[in-house]
Amino acid sequence: MTAPGTATTLSVMTTSRDGILAATVIALLAACNSASAPPATDEIGSVLISPATVTIGVGQSRQLSATVFTVSNHVVASPAVTWTSADASVASVDEDGRVTGHSAGQAGITAKSGGKAGTAMASVIASPPAEGDVTVDAGTVYQRINGWEATAWMSQWSCNDVYPTTTWDRYAPVVFDGAVDLGINRLRLELRSGAERPTDVFPDFIAGRIAFEDWRPTWYEAINDNSSSTSLNTAGFHYGELDLEIDRIALPLKQRLEARGEKLYISLDFVDFGRQSSFEHLHEPAEYAEFMLAAFQHIRSKYGWVPDGIEVVLEPDNGAVQFTGSEIGQAIVAAGDRLKAAGFSPDFIAPSGASALWSQQALPQILAVPGARQYLKELSYHRYRDVTTQTIRTIGDLGTQNGIRTAMLEHIGSGYEDLHQDLKLGMVSTWQQYTLAGCATGDPGGRHFLIDASDLSNPRVTMASRSHFLRQYFKWVRAGAVRVEASSAIGALDPLAFINADGSYVVVVRAGDARNFTIGGLPAGRYGVVYTVGPNDSSPQQSAIDAGDVTIAAGEALATGIPGHGVITIFAR
């Protein structure tokens, strides 16, 4: 979890983005995220240099950045860092971490702080890296990727009917395995406002004692646990639905990712779409804080962990109950303070408006609330209304200027075209279409996997059409990756480039037609090439086609191609 406190800015570069000068802030946060500002006694634990490898020509320079962590994984603000080169005749490095090539060869670059050191490798070639139809520039760095999100919905009770356990047991593992292969590593758990009430009718619904139509009206029927916001009555909160989502979805997905050495980032999303009672949490910040504290204490007590983040409210500009940016800011401060006092330090994610423009306009209102800035870690928006290129660009700029991650966290029907724009203009670190899986007629979007349970004894799972293209990004660009500059003078090629936390390069190119092309600026090594194209008039959709590996030498451009419009991914082996 990222910490309460101002994000650490380690270096600032000014670069041109589509003709507009924008400050590119490298806010290198801990992969496992940090808690509040570390105590003075918290000693240095490690140093991370980004990028871990750099290839430059003689006379060229590239900027490196160092993130310093304490032994408890806090990010150290304004650390004292000493830079050295193992061979200054090959590559020298100045006090700010800028490397300059002098002669062909390799030189290790070291950054030291508090007795700990991190290393990177600088490869210098006699001539600059070859330019190509697509050119990668690792010296210009944009956002850090946090994860690819989905909502924890897999037809737990599909089409208003409860699947038998045996049916779930047949299709759920297929979805989990598919989701991990797709690249999902962040999960949204929805917690309805009606979880605060003296009785829980959800078990009656699951047991078949009441119908869906009898359970649904209780979703947002919040009933205060007592008249005090400072004295929590645990008997006034019930988590039957939340526990089912954790047991059936979060835990299996979490276990699968951990088996791969990865972490599942979990956000708890407050949902209140109905005015079914006079008690509304977000109109009373202290009560909202108590609601979140009760949920965190319940999850920790039952499961031994807590969510990484809190999505403050789902679509506050939508539904019978609507909330202002100021109310969201007040809720953030109240909950942040209450949780911090109890030893919790989640990211706060807001405002998640259904309107992208509303989200853009709400941010200044949130930040105007004293104390909100220290807790707000992610500026989130949805794509349902008021989506323009300028709005997406402005959200990206606002995030950069305020040191806050940006995220597009829901749009049923969005495909890779929207993802590409959100990454490039919105500078998003997280992106969500909608749910993991669900029953559906056809393929309307919003589900990564489609479940056909017409035969309950033999349910079938297929990947939704849009997810084949999203996989080209999700699978190879992992949490902790940094987006770097990639450009092309060819209008039909729209590239994005990333450097994963392990130093491996990934280039994702959105192609408007069939063509062969070259990529310059990649380090020497072996690269895999996979593409998804179509469908078109003459051929069906072709998904995850392995085009074979390509090996390049230092300074050599990588030659590849795509047989139609779609997405091609080039990734270091």
Residue pairs with C-beta under 8 A, 6 or more apart in sequence:
1 32
1 33
1 34
1 35
1 308
1 309
1 345
1 346
1 347
2 29
2 30
2 33
2 34
2 347
2 377
3 33
3 34
3 35
3 36
3 37
3 74
3 75
3 345
4 35
4 36
4 37
4 336
4 340
4 345
4 374
4 375
5 36
5 37
5 77
5 374
6 77
6 373
6 374
6 403
7 27
7 29
7 377
7 403
7 404
8 27
8 28
8 29
8 67
8 75
8 76
8 77
8 78
9 25
9 26
9 27
9 403
10 26
10 27
10 28
10 65
10 66
10 67
11 26
11 63
11 65
11 96
11 97
12 23
12 24
12 25
12 26
13 23
13 24
13 26
13 63
13 140
13 141
14 21
14 22
14 23
14 24
15 21
15 22
15 24
15 140
15 485
17 24
18 425
20 393
22 397
22 400
23 400
23 401
24 140
24 141
24 142
24 400
25 400
25 401
25 403
26 50
26 65
26 141
26 144
26 482
27 144
27 403
27 405
28 48
28 50
28 65
28 67
28 75
28 144
29 67
29 75
29 144
30 67
30 69
30 73
30 74
30 75
31 263
31 479
31 480
31 501
32 73
32 263
33 73
33 308
33 347
34 73
34 74
34 75
35 72
35 74
35 345
36 340
36 345
37 74
37 77
38 70
38 72
38 74
38 76
42 70
42 71
42 72
42 74
43 70
43 71
43 114
44 68
44 69
44 70
44 71
44 76
44 79
44 113
44 114
44 115
44 116
45 69
45 70
45 71
45 72
45 73
45 116
46 68
46 69
46 116
46 118
47 66
47 67
47 68
47 69
47 81
47 111
47 112
47 113
47 116
47 117
47 118
48 66
48 67
48 69
48 118
49 64
49 65
49 66
49 97
49 109
49 111
49 118
49 119
49 120
50 64
50 65
50 66
50 67
50 141
50 482
50 499
51 64
51 120
51 138
51 482
51 484
51 499
51 503
52 120
52 121
52 499
52 502
52 503
53 120
53 121
53 122
53 123
53 503
53 523
54 62
54 64
54 99
54 120
54 121
54 122
54 123
54 138
54 139
54 523
55 122
55 123
55 124
55 125
55 129
55 138
55 521
55 522
55 523
55 524
55 554
55 555
56 62
56 91
56 99
56 100
56 101
56 122
56 123
56 124
56 125
56 128
56 129
57 101
57 124
57 125
57 126
57 127
57 128
57 129
57 555
58 101
58 102
58 103
58 104
58 124
58 125
58 126
58 127
59 100
59 101
60 100
60 101
60 128
61 98
61 99
61 100
61 101
61 139
62 98
62 99
62 122
62 138
62 139
63 96
63 97
63 98
63 99
63 139
63 141
64 83
64 93
64 97
64 98
64 99
64 109
64 111
64 120
65 97
65 141
66 79
66 81
66 83
66 97
66 111
66 113
66 118
67 75
68 75
68 76
68 79
68 81
68 113
68 114
68 116
69 75
69 76
70 76
76 113
79 113
79 114
80 113
80 114
81 97
81 111
81 112
81 113
82 95
82 111
82 112
82 113
83 93
83 94
83 95
83 96
83 97
83 109
83 110
83 111
84 93
84 109
84 110
84 112
85 91
85 92
85 93
85 99
85 107
85 108
85 109
85 110
85 122
86 107
86 108
86 109
86 110
87 105
87 106
87 107
87 108
88 102
88 107
89 102
89 103
90 101
90 102
90 103
90 104
90 105
90 106
90 107
90 122
90 124
91 99
91 100
91 101
91 102
91 107
91 109
91 122
91 124
92 99
92 100
92 102
93 99
93 100
93 109
93 122
94 100
97 111
99 109
99 122
101 122
101 124
101 125
102 124
103 124
104 124
104 125
104 126
105 123
105 124
106 121
106 122
106 123
106 124
107 121
107 122
107 124
108 119
108 120
108 121
108 122
109 119
109 120
109 121
109 122
110 117
110 118
110 119
111 117
111 118
111 119
111 120
123 523
123 524
123 554
125 554
125 555
126 555
127 555
128 555
129 520
129 521
129 522
129 554
129 555
130 518
130 520
130 521
130 555
130 556
130 557
131 520
131 521
131 557
132 517
132 518
132 519
132 520
132 521
132 557
132 558
133 488
133 489
133 490
133 493
133 517
133 518
133 519
134 486
134 487
134 488
134 490
134 493
134 495
134 507
134 509
134 517
134 518
134 519
134 520
135 486
135 487
135 488
135 519
135 520
135 521
136 484
136 485
136 486
136 495
136 497
136 505
136 507
136 519
136 520
136 521
136 522
137 484
137 485
137 486
137 487
137 521
138 484
138 485
138 497
138 499
138 505
138 521
139 484
139 485
140 484
140 485
141 482
141 483
141 484
141 485
142 427
142 482
142 483
142 484
142 485
143 399
143 400
143 405
143 406
143 427
143 428
143 429
143 482
143 483
144 405
144 429
144 480
144 481
144 482
144 483
145 429
145 430
145 477
145 478
145 479
145 480
145 481
145 482
145 483
145 498
146 186
146 265
146 378
146 405
146 407
146 429
146 430
146 479
147 185
147 186
147 265
147 429
147 430
147 479
148 182
148 183
148 184
148 185
148 186
148 430
148 431
148 432
148 470
148 473
148 474
149 184
149 186
149 187
149 188
149 265
149 267
149 407
149 409
149 430
149 431
149 432
150 179
150 184
150 186
150 187
150 188
150 432
150 433
150 434
150 435
150 436
150 448
151 187
151 188
151 190
151 269
151 410
151 432
151 434
151 435
151 436
152 187
152 188
152 189
152 190
152 245
152 249
152 250
152 435
152 436
153 434
153 435
153 436
153 437
153 438
154 172
154 175
154 248
154 249
154 435
154 436
154 437
154 438
154 451
155 163
155 437
155 438
155 439
155 451
155 453
156 162
156 163
156 168
156 244
156 245
156 248
156 249
157 163
157 205
157 206
157 212
158 438
158 439
158 451
158 453
159 439
160 212
160 213
161 212
162 205
162 206
162 208
163 453
163 456
164 456
166 456
166 457
167 453
167 456
167 457
167 459
168 248
170 457
170 458
170 459
171 437
171 451
171 453
171 459
171 460
171 461
172 248
172 252
173 252
174 449
174 461
175 436
175 437
175 449
175 451
175 461
176 252
176 253
176 256
177 256
178 448
178 449
178 461
178 463
179 253
179 436
179 437
179 448
179 449
180 253
180 256
180 257
180 260
181 471
181 475
182 448
182 463
182 467
182 470
182 471
182 474
182 475
183 470
183 471
183 473
183 474
183 475
183 476
183 477
183 478
184 253
184 436
184 448
184 474
185 257
185 262
185 263
185 264
185 265
185 478
185 479
186 264
186 265
186 266
186 267
186 430
186 432
186 479
187 249
187 250
187 253
187 264
187 265
187 266
187 267
188 267
188 269
188 311
188 409
188 432
189 242
189 245
189 246
189 250
189 266
189 267
189 268
189 269
189 307
190 245
190 269
190 271
190 314
191 239
191 242
191 268
191 269
191 270
191 271
191 295
192 219
192 220
192 241
192 271
192 272
193 219
193 220
193 222
193 270
193 271
193 272
193 280
193 281
193 291
194 218
194 219
194 220
194 221
194 222
194 276
195 237
195 238
195 239
195 241
195 242
195 291
195 295
196 222
196 223
196 224
196 225
196 236
196 237
196 281
196 291
196 294
197 218
197 221
197 222
197 223
197 236
197 237
197 238
198 223
198 225
198 235
198 236
199 238
200 238
200 239
200 240
201 210
201 214
201 215
201 218
202 215
202 238
202 240
202 241
202 244
203 240
204 210
204 215
205 211
205 212
205 214
205 215
206 240
206 244
217 276
219 271
219 273
219 274
220 271
220 272
220 273
220 274
220 275
220 276
220 277
220 321
221 274
221 276
221 277
222 272
222 276
222 277
222 279
222 280
222 281
223 236
223 277
223 279
224 236
224 279
224 287
225 232
225 233
225 234
225 235
225 236
225 237
225 290
225 294
226 233
226 236
229 284
229 286
229 287
229 289
229 290
230 286
230 290
232 290
232 293
232 294
234 294
234 297
234 298
237 291
237 294
237 295
237 298
239 295
239 298
242 295
243 302
246 299
246 303
249 436
250 264
250 266
251 303
253 264
254 264
254 266
257 263
257 264
258 264
262 478
262 479
263 479
265 308
265 309
265 479
266 307
266 308
266 309
267 307
267 308
267 309
267 310
267 311
267 347
267 349
268 292
268 295
268 296
268 299
268 307
268 309
268 310
268 311
268 346
269 310
269 311
269 314
269 352
270 281
270 282
270 288
270 291
270 292
270 310
270 311
270 312
270 313
270 314
271 313
271 314
272 280
272 281
272 282
272 313
272 314
272 319
272 321
273 314
273 315
273 318
273 319
273 320
273 321
274 319
274 320
274 321
275 320
275 321
279 287
280 321
281 287
281 288
281 291
281 331
282 288
282 313
282 316
282 321
282 323
282 327
282 328
282 331
283 323
283 327
285 327
285 330
285 331
285 333
285 334
285 335
286 334
288 331
288 334
288 335
289 331
289 334
289 335
289 337
289 338
289 339
290 338
292 310
292 335
292 338
292 339
293 335
293 338
293 339
293 342
293 344
296 306
296 307
296 339
296 342
296 344
296 346
297 342
299 305
299 306
299 307
300 306
306 344
306 346
307 346
308 346
308 347
309 346
309 347
309 348
309 349
309 377
309 378
310 335
310 346
310 347
310 348
310 349
311 349
311 350
311 352
311 380
311 409
312 328
312 331
312 332
312 335
312 348
312 349
312 350
312 351
312 352
313 323
313 328
313 331
313 350
313 351
313 352
314 352
315 352
315 353
315 354
315 382
316 322
316 323
316 324
316 327
316 328
316 351
316 352
316 353
316 362
317 353
317 354
317 355
317 358
318 353
318 354
324 362
324 365
325 351
325 361
325 362
325 363
325 364
325 365
325 366
326 365
326 366
326 368
326 369
328 350
328 351
328 362
328 365
328 366
329 365
329 366
329 367
329 368
329 369
329 372
330 369
330 372
332 348
332 350
332 366
332 369
332 372
332 375
332 376
333 369
333 370
333 371
333 372
333 375
335 348
335 375
336 348
336 371
336 374
336 375
337 371
339 345
339 346
347 377
347 378
348 375
348 376
348 377
348 378
349 376
349 377
349 378
349 380
349 407
349 409
350 362
350 366
350 376
350 378
350 379
350 380
351 358
351 359
351 362
351 363
351 366
351 379
351 380
351 381
352 359
352 380
352 381
352 382
352 409
352 410
353 359
353 362
353 381
353 382
354 382
354 384
354 385
355 382
355 384
355 385
355 386
356 381
356 382
356 383
356 385
356 386
356 387
356 388
356 391
356 392
356 395
357 385
357 386
357 387
357 388
357 391
358 385
358 386
359 379
359 380
359 381
359 382
359 395
360 381
360 391
360 394
360 395
360 398
363 379
363 398
363 402
366 372
366 376
367 373
367 376
367 402
373 402
376 404
377 404
377 405
378 404
378 405
378 406
378 407
378 429
378 430
379 395
379 398
379 399
379 402
379 404
379 405
379 406
379 407
380 406
380 407
380 408
380 409
380 430
381 395
381 406
381 407
381 408
381 409
381 426
382 408
382 409
382 410
382 411
383 408
383 410
383 411
383 414
383 418
384 410
384 411
389 421
389 425
392 421
392 422
392 425
392 426
393 425
393 426
395 406
395 426
395 427
396 406
396 425
396 426
396 427
396 428
397 427
398 404
398 406
399 405
399 406
399 427
400 427
405 428
405 429
405 430
406 426
406 427
406 428
406 429
407 428
407 429
407 430
407 431
407 432
408 414
408 418
408 419
408 422
408 426
408 428
408 430
408 431
408 432
409 430
409 431
409 432
410 432
410 433
410 434
411 418
411 433
411 434
412 433
412 434
412 444
412 445
412 446
413 433
413 444
413 445
413 446
413 466
414 433
414 445
414 466
415 433
415 445
415 466
415 469
415 470
416 466
416 469
416 470
416 472
416 473
416 510
416 567
417 510
419 431
419 470
419 473
420 473
420 494
420 496
420 508
420 510
422 428
422 431
423 431
423 473
423 483
423 496
424 494
424 496
433 445
433 446
433 448
433 466
433 467
433 470
434 445
434 446
434 447
435 446
435 447
435 448
436 447
436 448
436 449
437 447
437 448
437 449
437 450
437 451
437 461
438 446
438 447
438 450
438 451
439 450
439 451
439 452
439 453
440 447
440 450
440 451
443 450
443 464
443 465
443 466
445 464
445 466
447 464
448 463
448 464
448 467
448 470
449 461
449 462
449 463
449 464
449 467
450 461
450 462
450 463
450 464
451 459
451 460
451 461
452 459
452 460
452 461
452 462
453 459
463 471
465 541
468 532
468 541
468 543
468 544
469 532
469 566
469 567
471 532
471 543
471 544
472 508
472 530
472 531
472 532
472 567
472 568
472 569
473 496
473 508
473 567
473 569
475 569
476 506
476 508
476 569
476 571
477 498
477 500
477 506
477 508
478 500
478 501
479 501
480 500
480 501
481 498
481 499
481 500
481 501
481 506
482 498
482 499
483 496
483 497
483 498
484 497
484 498
484 499
485 497
486 495
486 496
486 497
486 507
487 495
488 494
488 495
488 509
488 517
490 515
490 517
491 512
492 511
492 512
492 513
492 515
493 509
493 510
493 511
493 512
493 515
493 517
494 509
494 510
494 511
494 512
495 507
495 508
495 509
495 510
495 519
496 507
496 508
496 509
496 510
497 505
497 506
497 507
497 508
498 505
498 506
498 507
498 508
499 505
499 506
500 506
504 571
504 572
505 522
505 523
505 527
505 571
505 572
506 569
506 570
506 571
506 572
507 519
507 522
507 569
507 570
507 571
508 567
508 568
508 569
508 570
509 517
509 562
509 567
509 568
509 569
509 570
510 567
511 533
511 562
511 564
511 565
511 566
511 567
511 568
512 565
513 564
513 565
514 561
514 562
514 563
514 564
514 565
515 561
515 562
516 559
516 560
516 561
517 559
517 560
517 561
518 557
518 558
518 559
518 560
519 557
519 558
519 560
519 570
520 557
520 558
522 552
522 558
522 570
522 572
523 554
523 572
524 552
524 553
524 554
524 555
524 556
525 551
525 552
525 572
525 573
526 549
526 550
526 551
526 572
526 573
527 549
527 550
527 551
527 552
527 558
527 570
527 571
527 572
527 573
528 546
528 549
528 570
528 571
528 572
528 573
529 546
529 547
529 548
529 549
529 550
529 560
529 568
529 569
529 570
530 544
530 545
530 546
530 547
530 568
530 569
530 571
531 542
531 545
531 547
531 562
531 563
531 566
531 567
531 568
531 569
532 541
532 542
532 543
532 544
532 545
532 566
532 567
533 541
533 542
533 545
533 562
533 563
533 564
533 565
533 566
533 567
534 540
534 541
534 542
534 564
534 565
534 566
535 541
536 564
536 565
539 564
542 563
542 564
547 560
547 561
547 568
549 573
550 558
550 559
550 560
550 570
552 558
558 570
560 568
560 570
562 568
